[in-house]
Amino acid sequence: MQACSTGSALGVRLARSGPFVRDVARRHPRMPSVAHIPLHRLYFTSFTTASWVALGPARAPWSIASPPSTSIPAATSPRSAALRSGPMSAPLRGPGSGTWRTAQGPSVLLLPHHAIGVRGAAAAAGSESEGTPVELPPASPDAVAADAVAATVAESPTFQPLPLATTTGGTPIHPGSPNGYKLPPPEIAAIVDAPAQPSLSYSPDRKTFLQLTRPPSLPPIFEMSRPELKLAGLRVDPELYARSKMSYYTGISIVPASEVVPAPPDKCRQLIGFPAGSWINYVSWSPDGTHIAFTIRSPGGPGDPPRGPLELWLADPATGTCRPALRPPPPATTTTVAAPAVSMPLGLPYRGLNTVFDDYAWLDDDTLVAAVLPEGLMAPPPRPTTPPGPKISDNTAGKKAQNRTWPDLLKDEYDMAVFEHFGVSELLRLDVRTGEAVVIGPPRMYIDVDPSPDGRYLLITWLERPYSTAVPCGRFPRRTQLWRRDGTLVRELAALPLAENIPIAFNSCRAGPRGISWRDDAPAEVYWIEAQDGGDPAVDVSPRDVVLALAADDAADNPAVQPRQLAATDLRCGGVAWCDGGLAILFESWYKTRRSVWWRFSPDRPHEPKTVIFDRNYEDVYSDPGSPLTRRTRWGTYTIARVTPDPVTLAALGEAAAAAAAAAAAAAAVADAATGNGATSTDNNGSGGGVRKVVTASGLGSGAGTWLLMSGSGASPEGNKPFLELMHLESGETHRLWQSQPPHYEAMGSFMSDTDPEAPLTVEGMSLMLTRESASDPPQSFLTTFHDAGRRCEERRVTDFPHPYPQLRDLRREVLRYPRSDGVMLTATLYLPPGYDQATHGPLPCIVWAYPREYKTKEAAGQMRRSPHQFTSIGSTSPTLWLTRGYAVLDGPTLPIVADVQEGSETKADANEGAKAPEPNDTFVEQLTDGARAAVTEVVRRGVADPARVSVGGHSYGAFMTANLVAHAPDLFAAGIARTGAYNRTLTPFGFQNEERTLWQAPEVYNRMSPFMMADKVSKPLLLIHGEDDSNPGTFPLQSERFYQALKGHGATCRLVLLPHEGHGYGAYESIMHTLYEQDQWIERYAGYGRSDPGYLTDDTAGGSEGSSSD
């Protein structure tokens, strides 16, 4: 088990994983989810997405275009008309209906179709729900004029009407409320409402997989607004004893690996026996694949069981039947959260899980250990009605402790008590076959429970007092111990004190042992890293880090045995990738120089010197060698895949060596004839960058030495072309087995032929999962088997997902390359609407959406980092949604902020004692505006963008960028959209983004970069949107609130939208739809076709009067 720092506990976890995939496998991004809706004043509420079918005249213009938006009158409603209905008279199951009509035309009857469990306003199927019709206001003169422009586009035969939007449940609000949630145009809503694809989890033997069903829609604001505790940097759901706002799955089915996903229903064995409608998390296979474990929880909607701690369930893959393993007691049995253990029907105890920090892990094929609620846990402590005293922070010792602006910190002793209540758990060992359950760990704040690969030992970490009100819980005192599986102590490995003074600098770290984990290639050997500089990168010391290891059996047999040193680094150690006793790869890097070094060493012979594999600048993506592939071991861990030579591959390599030798001889002869000097031949083998050694008879061609499989992005000036190649570790020679080729973008993934961990891995016959996509086709997976050293591959389709938004299948996508004024090459992706013809439609309004990044050198900043052949994935708040509205979109234009703007400046700084090398942000504003000007100039030069209708937008640091651009380059943009940004850098005084200097060290940089200081210079309309519960350090909602007040005070045209219960990213259906509505209205009004709602803004909005919207 591992503490989930993001709190997003979605589904599939690898039972064990290698260093390259462990964090990815166990920390999943939140995915769209759905919830039950309260029945108060619902009109059309479906528990699944409802497809609305128009039965009225098809010629009604509002059904395909974009008239003014109305408030959402109910949980689900098409945006393009007003609802004629009243409050619900009684809930019912069956089709609901309603009459919609507009000021322009006749009424249309809309029926929800394919709805499940509809609870609507109608009294009977097909009946009308009477009420007062709400008419759309007439179009304004400006909108009428803009409609003429829109009509020119709409009349083009290639701009076909889009279907009515699919809508899902939302908050029941009063129709027509001026501050209510509103829907965007239906063509945008239709894409946001597109169904989600299932996730897959293969069994260890690769014969079956789990098809995990995602919710059909985004969660409603009702679900997002449940009670939430903000404790020490965590957000906790007090009813679930889990992280709040977790995403989830709605179903699990077992499918033969031979089927294509999405599999037909008759090929899917649904898991049965657990409560219907449950939400599912933490899905995993047992190491041998004989059990499936998962957790369930109640949605907590009307008619559902009460919400409570997660239950652990087990499924039999052979039959699909499920049974409970751990579950909380029925509410009626006790007044406490967890009652004393009593027998369940299957002989298992009444214990709910506590997943605030951890969940469960498999010890072996039939045994797992879980974090459960302590026996007899009582209700949370009540807040004192009378303050016990003042809140005092003390630094009388004069210690230096600089910290970021952390959110959700503990404030007082009461917060600490609540933090302990919800974080404490017991460790329970459970035999899933016999039902035997034994508590092996007393109540503590366990944050990580990690079984050894062979399951005989445990690494246990928990938090201890004293807690802090200055830093989040990740820096609280912690203790790590090595236990036997029965819970007895073997040795304490670390007792780390409170860490309030970690330097705010790249490559800083906590003093003491860090990264304590198991070697993936050994049954039970623990290793860790210790900083020799106290965690401070400013300290000059060699070595900077050491890697230590300790065999658990040795520690158990001899309490006095000391750990052995495996390796040391002069840069900051980033970890170890394990292969076997003779091979491991050590990673070290340093931010200031962007240097990355890979070392080869022998764990079983640490006295032997380590050797360099790669030593490179990690910003230089053209020289990126990729990463070694890993394969599954007999313990379920993942180690570096060592390839065994096979006759077919050796023959192919011999041919390659002969060809390379002939090419080298020919090149040498030409060079000798031209210059009289010898020449050394190299071959980049199609990589597009970097120098690679050719295959020779003494290297790969010999069959001797160590062979690895390297997979990388294949970055080149022509774009990314992922590759798979053999690498001879001793010589560094490579042989390319496979590389993506136009017009597709392909990438190799996991091994699928590693079901027998003891069998040698050969290139001949090996199978991997490949993904393939193109500019017009979504990613699909294929099982790819290699033959003849990669010259022949067999493929079997694994997925056949439909196009998620067929209305945009024919969009135009082009990767642009253009120079900045100082010669730095920039990149952007230009999107044009389907059917766009430049001669017919002319320049379009254009949306520029970007995010600036810092680089060390101009060369790295100008490199190509994308592919023209990738599919356009459209997120729920993506700017490419506006392709459906007839806009051009310039997505992701690179806006590099480079340190060495003036050539030779670093060299001069090095030569002059006391001189400081330039930092990227020293010229942030100049480089930002220069890059933006180059981007706008390029799309205007191409004739696809109207220079008078270019808007700019961004999220987080992109919002910060947007505010700076409308302040410093008002001639470039007609309007700006800034979502969830920070605008006053004096409120982040100890550094931000990649800026390491403090406000007091570089006050002029902080002030010049702060758009707040330029509020009096903002002359273009600026829309500010922010989540009221933003937990991202540095982007508190206060940033947007204060910036809005500054803009308003100087008469700027501005609008502030605060989204309740939303964080740094937005998740609720209503929040996302209203965000899109606001963006559409803002762009339409100030930089688009003028199709905005005449009632969208009051006269006060312009000129800085009251124009904010708190939602």
N, C-alpha and C positions, 0 to 999 in steps of 0.2 A: 504494500500500500504506500501511497505517497500523498502528502498534503497537496491539495489542489488550490494553488494560490489565486487562480482566477475565479474559483467558485462556480464554474460552469461544468456541472457534472453530467455531461451528455455521454451516455451509452458505452460504446464498445471500447474495451480496454484490453491491451495485450497482457496476458498473465505475466509474461516477462518480456523484456525488450532490451536491445542493445543501446549503446550510448547515443547512437544517431537518432533513434526513434523513441526513446523512453518518454521524454517530456511531451512529444507530440501525441503519443499514444494515450497518455494519461491526463492530458489537459486539452479538453475539446472546446472549441468555440461554441458559443450559444447559437442555437438554430431556432428557426421559427416554431412557435408553439401555439396551442389553442386552449381555450378554457370554456367552462360552462358559464352562462350569463344569468344574472338574476332576472326574475320574470317581471320586475316592475316596469311597466310601460314599454313592453317590447312589441314590435310590429312583426318583423320577420327575423327571427333568430334561429339559426340552424347550427347544430353541433358539428356540421361539416360545411364545406364550401357549397353554396347554392348557385347554380347556373340560372341566370334570369333569362327568360325567353320572351321576346316581344311578340304579342299577338295583335297589336294594332297596326296602323298603316306604316309600311316600311319606309315611306318617303319622309317621315318626320325628320327635319334636319338636325334637331337636337340629339337624336339618337346616335349620330355618328360624328358630329362636330364637337364644339366645346363652348356651350353657352355659359353664362355666369353660374357660379357654383352656389348651391344652397347648403344650409346646415344639414348635417346628417340627422334626419328625424328619428332614427331608430338604430338598432344594432346593426342591421344590414340594409343597404339601400343603394341603388344606382345613383350616381351623382348628377345625371343630366336631366332630372325632372324633380317635381315636388310631390310629396306624398299626400294622398287624400285619405286620411284615416284618423281614428281617435285612439285613446288609450285602450289597452286590452281589456276585454270584458271577462275573459276566463282563459286560462292556459289550456291548450289542447295539443294532441299529437296528430299530425296530418298536414296537408299542404295549406299554408297561409296564402293570402292574396291581398292585393291592394290596387287601387287605381291611381295612376300617375298621369299628370297632364301638364302642359306647358302653355305659356301665353301665346305661342306661335301656332299651335296646332291642336288636333283632337286628342282625346285621352287614349292611353295605351294601357292594357291590362298586362301586368307582369306576374308570372307564376314562378315560385322557386321550384327548380326541378332537380331531381336526384338528391333531395334534402333528406336528412335522417333526423328524426326526433325534433321536427319543427314545432316550436311553440310560438304561435303567432296571434295576430289580433282578430283574425276572422273567426266567426262563430261556427262555420262549417266549410268543408272543402268547396272551393270555387266561389264562395260568397264574397261580397264586398264589405269592407269595414268602413262604415260611414264616418264622416267627420267633415271638418271645414277644409276645403281645398286651399292650398298655398300656391299662389301664382308667382312666376318668376317676374322680376321687374323688367321693364323695357330696356333695350340696349341703349347705352349712352352714345352721343354723337361720335366720341372718340372710338368707341367699340365698333360703331357702324363703319367708320372710315377704315379701321383695321380689318374689318371683315372683308373689305374689298381685296386687301392683300391676301388674306387667308383663302378667299375664294379662288384666286388665281392658282394657288397651290392645290386646293382641293379638286379643282376641275380637271387637273391632269389625270389621264386614264390610269397612270401608275399609282396614284394615291387612292387606294380603294378604301371604302368605309370599313372601320374596324368593328368587331362584334361588341355588344354591350358588355360592360365590365362585370366580372364575377365579384361578388361581395361577401364578406363574412361578418360575424358578430362583432358588436362594439358596445360602447357605453350607452345606455338608454338616456338620452338627454332631451330637453324641450326643443321642439322644432323652432327654427328661426332665431335661436339665441345668438346674439351678436358676437359672443365670445365662445361659442360652441365649437366642437370639433367639426371639420368639414372635409369632404372628399375632394381629391384632385379630379381632373377630367377623366372620363372612363377609359380612354386609351392608355393612360398611365396606370390607373388602378388595375386594369386587366393584367398587366405584366406583374405587378406586385402580388396579385392574387394567384399567379400560376402555381400549380401543385408542386410540392417538393419531391425530389427523387429519394428513393429508399437508400439506406446505408447497408453495406455488406460486411460480414465478419466470417471468415473462413474457419472451418474446424482445423485442428492440428494436423489431421491426415489429409486435408484438402479435398475430401470427398463430398462434403456438404458445406453449405454456408447459411448463415442467418440473414434473412431479409428483414431489416428493421424499418418499420413504417414511421415516417415523420408526420407530425400534425399537418392538416391541410391548409393552415393559415397562421397568421401572426396571433399572439395572445392578445386578448382585449385588455383595456386599461384596468378593468376590474381585477384581473389576475395580477397585474403589475403593481397595483396599489395595496396589496395585502400588507399587514404589519411587517416591519423590517427593523431589525436592530443593527446599529452601526457601532461596531466594537473593535477597536484596535486594528483598524484597516480592513476588517471583514464586514460583510453584510449577511446577517443571519435571519432565517425564517424561524420565528419562535415556536411555531406550531409543528414544524417538521424536524427541528434540531438538525438543520442542514443549511447550506448556503441558499440565499434567497434568489428568486427568479431563475431557477434552474430550467433549462430546456429539457426535453424528454422525447421518448418514442411512444407511439400509441399501439403498436402491435409487433409481434415477433412471429416469423414463420421459418420453418426449416426447409431448405430447397436443395435438391441434388446439384452438385457442381456442374453437371452437364447442361443444366437449363440456362436459358438466356434471361437476364434481368431487364425489365420486371417480369417475373415468372408468372405464367397463367395460374389462376386459382387452383386448378386441379393438380398442379404440381407443387403446391405449397402446403406443408403440414403446419397448420396453425398450432401454436402452443395453447393448451386448454387447461382449465382447472383453477386459474386464478381469477380474481374478481374482474368482471367485464368493465371496460371503461377506465381501467387503471392507467396511470402514467408510469412509464418504465425508464429506469436509469441503470447505470453501472452493470452493463451486460458483459459477461466473460465466459469463456470455455474453461473447463478444468484442464490441467496439463495433458491428460490423455484423451480429452474430448468425450468422455462418458457422461459428463454433467454440464449443464448450462446454468449459471447463476445470474440472477438479476434482482433488482429492487423494484418495488411498486409503491405507489402512494395514491391517495384519493384526490381527484380534481377538486373536491370540496364545493361542487356546485349544488343546485337544488336537487334533492333526491339522492345525492351521493352520501356515502359515509363521511363522518367528520375527518378533517385533515389531521394527520398525526405523524409520528416518526416513521421513517421508511421501513418497509418490511423486506426481508431477504427471502427469495423463493428459488427453488431448484426445478429444473426441467430435465426430463429424460429425452435425449435426442432421438432415440429409436422410436418412441411412441408419441412424443409431444406432450405428454402429461406432466403436470406441474404439482408441486406440493410446497407448503410453507416450510421455511427453515428457521427463520427468526422473525417474530412479529410482536408488536406491543400488545398489551392486554386490552380486552374490550373496555370502553370507557366506563361501563357500569360496574366493573369489578373492583375499582379502586379509585381513590382520589389523588393518588400519586401518578407521576408520569410512567414509572416502571414498577410493577409489582414484584414481590418475591417470586422466584421461579416456580411455576406450576406446570404440570404436564398438559401438553396439547394433544389432540387426537393422534398425532404422529410421534409423540414422545419428545417433542422439542420444546424448549423453554419460551415463555413469553418475554421476549426482549426485543425492543425496537433498536434500530441502528442510530448511532450518532455520527453523521457525516459532515459535521462542521469542518473537521480537519482531514479525516480519512474515512475509508469505508470498510473494505475487506480484501483479503488476499488468499490465494491458494498456497497451502503448505506442501501438499502433494496431491495425488489424483483424487483422494477422498476426504481431505481435511482442509479446512480453511480457518483463518483467524479473522475476527471481526471486531470493530469498535462499536460497543453497545452502550446504551444508557445504563448508568450505575443502578444497582438494585436499590429500590426504595427512594429514588430521587424525588424530592418534593418540588413544589411549585417555585418559580423564580422568586428571588427576594423582592419585596415591595420597596418602592422608592420612599425614603424618609419624607414625612410631611414637613419636617423642620430641618433646615440645613444644619449639619453638625458643626460647621465652622467655615472659615474662608478657604478658598482654593489658593494654594501657595505653590509657586515654582521657585526653586532655589538653585543658584549657582555660586554660592559664596566661596566655593573652593577655587573659582576662577578657571575651570576647565573649558577648553575650546571644544564646542560641539555644534557643528554646522549641519543643518538638516533641510531637506526639501520641505515643501508645503504639503505634508502628508494629510490626507483626509481621514475622517472617521476615527480619530484617536480617542482613547479613554480620557475622561475628564476628571473623575474623582473616584473615591473608594467604592461608591455604589456601582459605577460602571465596571470596576474591576470584579466586584462580586457577581454581577450579571455575566460578564465575560467568562468567569470560571464556571458558572452554572451551566451555560450552554456549550462550553468547550470540553467539559470533563466527560470521560468515558471509561469503561472497563474493557479489557481485552478478553474475548471469549474464543476458545478453541472448539471447533465443532466438527465432529465426524458426520459427514452427510449420509453415510450408509446406516450407521447404527443409531444416530441421533444423540450420541454422547456429547454433552456440552460441559466444558470446564473453564472457569474463570482463571486466567493465567496472569492477568495484570490488574492490580488494584486501581481504584479511581484516580485518574491523573489527567492532565491536559495532553494526551497523546496526539502528536501531529504527524508521526510517520512510523509505520510498522512494515518492515521489509524482510521477508523470509530469505534465507540463503538459497542458492540454486537447488541444493539437494533437500531443502526443507527441514534440516535438523537444527538450525539456529535462527535467531531473529535479531535484527537490528531495531532497537526501540528508541524513539526520541520523543521527549515531552518538554513542555514549557514549565517554568517555575517563576515564582516571585523573586525579586520585586518587579512588578510591571512598570510601564512608563507611560506618561502622558505626552511624551515628545516624539516617540517613534512608534510604528506599527508593530504587531506581534512577531513579525519575522525577525525582529532584533531583540526580542525579550530573552532573558536567560533560558538556556536550554541544556538538557542533559541527554547524552546518547550512551546506551549500554548494549552490550552483547549478551543475549540470553540463549539458553537452550529452549527448545520448543515447548517444554513444560513450564516455562516461566522462571526458571532458576537463573540467577545471575552468574555469568562467566567473568565479565570484566567491564569496568566503566571505561569508555573510550574518549569521552569529552564532557566537560562541564563548563560551558561558555557563559561568561557574565553578560549583563546588559550591555548592548552595543549602541550607545547614543552618539559616539564620536567617530564613526567611520568617515573618513574624508570624502567630501563631495568631489570626486574625480574619477575619470575612467581608469579602470584597472585597480581601483581600490577594492578591498574585501574585508571580511571580518577576520580578526586575529584568532588563531587557534585552528584546530582541525576543521576542515570544511569538505563538503562533497563526500561524506562518509557513505560508502556503498560497497556492494559485493563485486568481486571480479566475475565477469560473465562466463569466463572460460574455466573456472575452478568450482568444485563442489561447495566450498565454504571458506573463502578467504576474503577478508574485508580490507579495503584500501581507503586512503584519504589523502588530502593535500594540506600542507601547512605552509603559510606564508612566513618567510624569514625577515620580512620588512615590517612586520606588525600590521600588514594590510594597507600600508601607506605607500603609494607609488612614487612619492617624492623622496623616499629613502633610497639611497644608492647602496645596494648590497648584492653580493653574488655568493651563492645562488639566491634567487628571489623566492622560489617555491621548491619544496621537496615533496615527493610522492612516497608514502609509507604504506606498508602492508603487514597484515597479521593473519595467520591461519587460525581459524576458530578452534580446531582440534588442538593446536599447540597451546593456545591460551587456556583451553579447558584442562589440559594435562599439567601445565606449568604456569601458575599465576605470575611468576617473575619473568616470563619470557618477554623480550622486547620486540617491538615492530622492526622490520628491516626496511632499509631505504631502497626503493626500486629505481628512482631517477630524480634528477634535479633540473631546474630550468632557470635561465636568467631573465626571461620575460614572465608574464603572468600565465600560469598553467591553466589551460582550459579543460583538461580532462584526459582520459585514456580510452582508446578503443582496443579491446582485447581480442586476440586470436587464439593463442595457446601459450604453453610455457616458453616457447622459443620466439614468439613474436607478439609484440604489442606496439601501438602507435601512440606517441605522446604529443599533445598539442600545446603550443604556447603562442602568445600574441602580445602586441603592444599597440595601444590606440594611437599615441602621438606620432608614431612612425608608420602606422598601418601595416606593420610587419607581422607575418604569420609563418611559423616554423613547425614542420612535422618531423618527429624523430622516430626512428626505429630502435627498439631495445628488446632485450630478452628478460622477461619477468623471472625466469628460473636462474638466470646468470646475470644478476644486476651489476656484478663487478666488471663485466665487459663494457667497453665504451659504446655509447649510443651513436647512431649514424643519421645524418640528415637525409630525409626523403625529399622535402620541398622547403624552400626558403624564399618567400615571395611577398609582394605587396598585395594584401587581400582586397584592396580597392580595384586592382587591375583584374577585371573579370575575364579578359581575354586569355590570361594565363592560368585560369582556374583549372586545376587538374581533375576536379570532381571529388567524389568520396568513395571509399571502398564499400562494396555491397556486403551485407551481413546475411548469415544463415542461422537457422534455428538449431539449438543444441538439444541434447537428450533431456536437459533440465528445463527447457522452455525459455532459456535466455537466448540472446542473439550475439554472435561473435563475427569477426571479420571472416569472410569466405575465402578460404585458401583453395586454389584450383589445382587439381591433379592433371598432369599432361596426359592426353589420350592420342592414339596413333593418327586419327583423322586431323586433329588440330595441329599436331606436330608437322604433318605433311604440308598442311596449308601454310604454316609458319615458315617451313623450309623454302617454299616457293616465294613467300614474301621476302625472306632474307636474300635469296638469289636475285630477285628483282631489284631490291634496294641496293645490293652490291653493284649490279650493273648500272643502275642510275647514278650511283656515287662515282663510279669509274668514268662514266660519260661526262658528268659534270666536272670532274677533276681535269679531264682532258681538255674540255672547252676552256676552263679557267687557266690551265697552263698555257694554252695557245694564245689566250688574250693577254695575260699578265706575266706569264712566266713563273707564277707562284702556285703552290699547291692550294687545294680547297677542301674543306670538310663539308660533306653533304648532310643536310638535315631535312626532315620531312615533317610538316605539321599535320599530315594524315587527315586533312580535311577539317581541322579544328578551327581554322580561321584566325588563329592567334596563338602566340607562344611557340617555342621551339621544342620539338619532341625528337628523341633519338629513334632512329629507324631500327627495325628488327634485324638482328644479326645472328649468325650461327652460334656465336658464343653467348648470346643472351637468351631471349625468348625461344629462338629456334633450337637451342640445345636441349630444352626440356628440363634442364637442371635449375636449381634455385627455387625462389618463392614467387608464385604467380598470384596476383590479385585481380579482381574485377573492379574497374573504376567506372562510375556513372556520374556524368556532369551535365551542366546546362549547355555547354558548347557555345558560349557567347562569342560573337564575331561581329565585324562591321556590317555583315549582311543580316544579322539577327541571331537569336538563340537557335541552335540546332543540337538538341540533347544527343549524347553519345553513350556507348558502352564499349569499353576496351579492356584488353588484357594488359597488365603491367607486370614487367619483370622487376621485382623490387631491388635486386642487387645491381642491375645495370641501369635501371630507369627506362628501359626500352618499353615501347607500347605497340600494340597491334589493335587497330580499330575493328571491332566485331560488327558494329552496327551504328548508324547515325540517322537521325531524323532528316527527311528530305522534303522539299516543297512538292506539292502545295499543302502538305500536312505539317502539323506540329505534333511530334510523338515524344514520349518519355517512358523509360523503363522503370518499373517499380520493384515490388517484392519478389523474392524467389517463390516459386510454386512447386519446385522439384526437390525440396529439402525435407520430405516427409521421413526419410531415414537419416537421422543425424550422423550415423556412423559410416554411411556410404561415402566413398570419395566423390567429390564434386568435379565433374568434367564439363568442358564446353559442349562437347557432343551430347545432345539430348537434354541439355538443361532447359528449364522452362521458367519464364518470368512473366509478370503481369505488365502489359503495355497499355498505355492510354494514347488514343489518337483523336485529334480534332483538326478542324480547319476553320477558316474565316467564316464559313457558312454552316458548319456541322458541329453540334455539341460534342464534348468529350465522350468517348466510348472506350470500354476496356476489352482487351484481347489477351488470351493466353498464348504466348509466343514460345515456340520450341526451336532451339538452334541446332543446325546441322552444318557440316562442312565448314567449320570455323566461322560461322556467321554468314557464309555466302548463300545459304538457303535457310529460310525460316518457315515453319508451319504455324498457322494462326487458327485459333478458335474464338469466335465472338463470345464475350461474356455478358455484355450489356447492349441493349438496343433502346436507349431512351429517346423519346420523341423530342423534337425541337421545342424548348420551353416557351418560346414566344415566336411562333411562325409568322406573325404579322411583321416581324423585323428580319425575316430570313434573308431578304435581298438588300439589307443595308450595305452601304459602301464603307469599307474600312481601309485606311492607308496609314502606314508608319512613315512619318515625315522626319527628314534630317535637314537641319538648317543651322547657320552659324550665328553666334552672338557677336556683338561688335568687336570683342577682343579675340575672336577666332575660336572660342570654345564651341565645339559642335553640340547641338541640342537635339533632343528627340521628343516627338509627340505623336499621339495617335489621333488621326482625324476621322470622325464618323459623319456620314451624310445620310439623310433619310432614304428609305427605299423609294426608288423611282425618281430620285432627284436628277434633273437635267439642267446643267449650268446655263445653256442657251435659253431654255424655257423659263426657268425659275430665277435665274440671276443669283446675286449674293443673298445669303440667308442670315437671319439673326444667329449669333454664335455664342455658345456657352464655353468658357474656358475654366476647367476644373483642375486644380494643381495642388502640389505639396512640395515645398522647397527642401533640399537636402544639402548637407555639408560634405565637402571633399577636400582632400589634401592637395591634389594636383589637378591641373587643367586636363591632362591626358586621361585621368580616371573619370573626371566629370563628363568628358565628351564621348565615353564609350557607349555602345549600343547595348541595352539591357532588356530587350523585348523581341518578340517575333511577329512578323506581319501575318503569320498563318494561324495565330491562336484565335479561338472562338471568343466572341464577346459575351462574357458573363455579366448579366445586369442584376445588380443588387437592389434591395428595396428602396434605397435612397440614391441610386446611381444617377449621374447627370445624363447618361445615355438614354434614360427614360424619355427625354425630351426629343429624341428622334421621332417618336410617335406624334409629336406636335409640330413637326416641320422645321426643327432647328438643326444647325450644324453643331457638333460637339467636338471640342479639342480637349481630349482627356489626357491627363498626366504629362503635360509638357514639362520637360526637365528644367528646373530652375536651380541650378547648382550654385552654392555659395562656397567659393574656393579660397583656400588660404593664400596661395602664391599668385595673387592677381598680378603683382609687379614682379617681372622675371628677375631672378637673382636675389630677391629680398631675403630669403632664408639664408642664402650663402653669406650675404652681408651681415646678417645677424650673428651667424656663427663666427665670422671673422672679427667682429667688434665685440670686445668684452663688455658685458652688461646690456648689449642690445637684445631686444626681444623679437623673435620671429613673428610675422603677422598671423593673426587668427582669422578664420573665415568671416566672423561677424563684424570685423573692423570695417568692412565695406558691404554690409548686408543690404542696405537700401539700394545702393548703386547697382549691385549685381542682380538683385531681385527685379528691379525695374528694367534693367537692360535685358534680362532673359524674357520678361513678359513682353517687352516691346518687340523682340525678335519673333516671338510666337505669333503675336497679332499681325505683325507685318507679313509673315509667311502666309497665313490663311487669307489675308486681304489680297496679297499678290496673286494667289491662285484663283481669285475671283469667286470664292465660295462663301466669304464672310463679308457682311455689311459693316464697315468700320464704325458706323453710327449706332450699331445695335450689337455690340460685343459686351457681354457680362462676364464677371469673374466670380468664382466661388471656391470654397474649400472647407474642410472639416478639421478641427483641432489646430495643429500648426498651419494647416491650409487656411483656416479662418484668420489666424494671425497674419498670414501672407495677404489675404484678401483686404483686410483693413489697411495694411500698409500700402497696397497698390492703389486703392481709391484715394488715399491721402497723398501719395507721392507721384502718381501717374494718372491724374484724372482725365487726361486727354485720350487714354487708351480704352477706358471702359465706361459704359453708360450706366452700369449698376453693379452692386456687389452683394453676395450672399455669404455670410460668415456664420458657420455652425460650430458652437461649443468651443470657442477659442479663448485665448488669453491676450489681453491688449495692453496691460500695464505691467511691464517687466520689473518695476520696483516692488511688486507684490510677490515676485519670485526671486528674492535677492541673493540666494546662494546657488544660482545657476538654473538653467533651463535648457531643454532639448540637448544639443551637444555643446552648449556654452559652459565651460568649467570655471570661468572667472566669476567672482562675486560682484555685486553692485558697487562695492567700495573699491574694488580693484579696477573696474572699467565703467565708471558712472556714465561717461559719454556714450558708450555702446548701448547700455541699458536704456537710456533716455531716447537716443536716436532710433532705436528699434521699436519703441513703444508707440503704437498708433494712438494710444490714449493722449500722448503729448502732442499729437497732431490733429486733435479733434476740431480745432478751428480751421483746419485746412481741408477737411472733407467736404467736397462739393457735389459728390455724386450719391444717389440713393443707396443706402446700406441697410440690408435686412440682417438682423441678429437673431439667432435661434440658439437656445441652450436648454439642456436638461436640468431640471431643478435639483436632481440628486446626483449630479456629476461627481464621481469619486476619483477622477484622474488628478494626480498631483499637479497643481499649477493652473488648472482650468476650472476653478470654482465658479459657480453661477455669478458670484459677485463681480467677476471680470466683465461679463456682458452687461450687468445692471449698471455698473459705474460708467462704462463706456457709453452706454445709451444716454445716461444722464448728461455726460459731457457733450455728446453730439447734439442732444436736444437743447442744451444751454447755449450752443453756438448756431442754432437755427438750421442744422443739417436735416435733410430728408432721411428719416430713419424709422425703423420699427423693431420692437423687441418682442419675441415670442418665447415664453418660458413653458416648458413641457413638464407637467407634474409627473413625478415618480419615474423620470427617465434619467439615465446616467450619461456617461460620455458618448455612448452610442445609444440609439433609440430602438426600442423593442416592441412597444404596444402597437396594435393595429391602428388605433385612433391617432396616436402620436405620429406614426410614420405617414399615414394618409394626410394628416393636417400639415405636417412638414412639407410634403409634396405640394399640397394646395397653396401654402404660403409662397413657396419658391416659384410655382407656376404663375401665381397672380403678380408677384413682384417682377419677374422677368417679362411677362406679357405687358405689364403696364409701362415699364421703363426701358426695356431693351428687346421687345418682341413685336408681336403682331397687334397689340392693343386689345386683346380679347379678354381683358380682366373684368371681373365683376364690378359694376359701377358702385356697389356698396362696400367694396373691399376696404377702402380707406376713407377716413373722414377728412374734412378740410384741414383738420389740425395736424395731420401727419406730416405734410410738407411744412417746412419752416420751423421744425423742432417742437411743435406743440404736442399735446398728448396723443401719441399714436401707437403706444405699445399694446400688445395683446398678451395677457397672462392666461394661459390655457391650462 
